[in-house]
Amino acid sequence: MTARALVLGAVAVASVVVAGGGCIGSGQDNGYVVHTGGDPDRGRAYITAHECGRCHTIPHVTGADGVVGPPLTGFSRRSYIAGVLPNTPRNLIKWIESPHDVDAKTAMPTLGLGEREARDVAAYLYTLR
């Protein structure tokens, strides 16, 4: 194995650890929780209340079968958020709070969620394996 391959492998592992935000066992079906400081159950409720499923397909959210935005299935395994931000808890919270600050041309609406609510929504999205 070349030195370059070893470095690229180390970077990939570090990226997974950073994107995961530090994982611990939780007893959830997917076996881990990403540290967002939020509550995934409240996040799912916010997703339902704000009708995110009109645009996105979102597992375990009734009626969330939209096709305008990308499906959020397997969200926690994605490398990027909206194709522009590395998938980290901090970046996801920023995106949920104010998507137009990240990408002025995004079709994602600003939902009016504060940091606490954004943390909860992020916590739910990170359960999607």
C-alpha positions as CSV (number, residue, x, y, z in Angstrom):
1,M,0.0,0.0,0.0
2,T,1.4,3.4,-0.9
3,A,1.8,6.3,1.4
4,R,-0.8,8.2,-0.5
5,A,-3.3,5.4,-0.1
6,L,-2.7,5.3,3.6
7,V,-3.1,9.1,3.9
8,L,-6.4,9.0,1.9
9,G,-7.6,6.1,4.0
10,A,-6.8,8.0,7.2
11,V,-8.6,11.1,5.9
12,A,-11.7,9.0,5.0
13,V,-11.8,7.5,8.5
14,A,-11.4,10.9,10.1
15,S,-14.2,12.3,7.9
16,V,-16.5,9.6,9.1
17,V,-15.7,10.3,12.7
18,V,-16.2,14.0,12.3
19,A,-19.4,13.6,10.3
20,G,-20.7,11.2,12.9
21,G,-19.9,13.8,15.6
22,G,-18.9,11.0,18.0
23,C,-21.2,8.0,18.2
24,I,-22.4,6.1,21.2
25,G,-24.7,3.1,21.7
26,S,-28.2,4.2,22.2
27,G,-30.5,1.2,22.0
28,Q,-32.0,2.6,18.9
29,D,-32.5,0.4,15.8
30,N,-29.5,1.9,14.1
31,G,-27.3,1.5,17.3
32,Y,-25.9,4.9,17.6
33,V,-26.7,8.6,18.2
34,V,-24.9,11.5,16.7
35,H,-24.4,14.3,19.2
36,T,-26.5,17.3,18.0
37,G,-27.8,18.3,21.4
38,G,-31.2,17.6,20.1
39,D,-34.0,15.1,20.6
40,P,-34.9,12.9,17.6
41,D,-38.5,12.4,18.6
42,R,-39.1,16.2,18.8
43,G,-37.2,16.5,15.5
44,R,-39.6,14.1,13.8
45,A,-42.5,16.0,15.2
46,Y,-41.1,19.3,13.8
47,I,-40.5,17.6,10.4
48,T,-44.2,16.5,10.4
49,A,-45.5,19.9,11.6
50,H,-43.5,21.9,9.0
51,E,-44.6,19.5,6.3
52,C,-41.1,18.7,5.1
53,G,-42.5,15.6,3.5
54,R,-44.2,17.7,0.9
55,C,-40.8,18.1,-0.7
56,H,-38.8,15.2,0.7
57,T,-39.3,11.4,1.1
58,I,-38.5,10.9,4.8
59,P,-38.6,7.4,6.4
60,H,-41.0,6.9,9.3
61,V,-42.8,10.2,8.7
62,T,-46.4,9.7,7.6
63,G,-47.1,11.1,4.2
64,A,-43.5,12.2,3.6
65,D,-43.2,11.1,0.0
66,G,-42.3,14.4,-1.8
67,V,-40.1,14.4,-4.8
68,V,-39.1,18.1,-5.1
69,G,-36.1,17.8,-2.8
70,P,-33.8,14.8,-2.4
71,P,-35.0,11.8,-0.4
72,L,-33.6,11.9,3.1
73,T,-33.3,8.1,3.3
74,G,-29.9,7.2,4.6
75,F,-29.1,10.8,5.5
76,S,-26.6,9.9,8.2
77,R,-24.4,8.1,5.6
78,R,-24.1,11.1,3.3
79,S,-20.9,12.9,2.9
80,Y,-22.4,16.3,2.0
81,I,-25.4,18.4,2.9
82,A,-27.1,20.0,-0.1
83,G,-24.0,19.1,-2.1
84,V,-22.0,22.0,-0.6
85,L,-21.4,21.4,3.1
86,P,-19.5,18.4,4.8
87,N,-22.1,16.4,6.7
88,T,-21.4,17.4,10.3
89,P,-23.8,18.2,13.1
90,R,-22.8,21.9,13.1
91,N,-23.2,22.2,9.4
92,L,-26.6,20.5,9.4
93,I,-27.9,22.7,12.1
94,K,-26.7,25.7,10.2
95,W,-28.4,24.4,7.0
96,I,-31.7,23.7,8.8
97,E,-31.8,27.2,10.4
98,S,-30.8,29.2,7.4
99,P,-30.4,27.4,4.1
100,H,-30.1,30.6,2.1
101,D,-27.1,31.7,4.1
102,V,-25.4,28.5,2.8
103,D,-26.6,28.6,-0.8
104,A,-28.5,31.6,-2.0
105,K,-30.0,29.7,-4.9
106,T,-31.4,26.7,-2.9
107,A,-35.0,25.8,-3.3
108,M,-35.0,24.8,0.4
109,P,-37.3,27.3,2.2
110,T,-36.3,28.9,5.5
111,L,-38.6,27.3,8.0
112,G,-38.2,29.7,10.8
113,L,-36.7,27.1,13.1
114,G,-34.4,28.3,15.9
115,E,-31.3,26.5,17.0
116,R,-33.0,24.3,19.5
117,E,-35.6,23.0,16.9
118,A,-32.8,22.7,14.3
119,R,-30.8,20.5,16.7
120,D,-33.9,18.3,17.2
121,V,-34.5,18.0,13.4
122,A,-30.8,17.2,12.9
123,A,-30.9,14.6,15.6
124,Y,-33.8,12.8,13.8
125,L,-32.1,13.0,10.4
126,Y,-29.0,11.4,11.9
127,T,-31.1,8.4,12.9
128,L,-31.7,7.7,9.2
129,R,-29.3,5.1,8.3
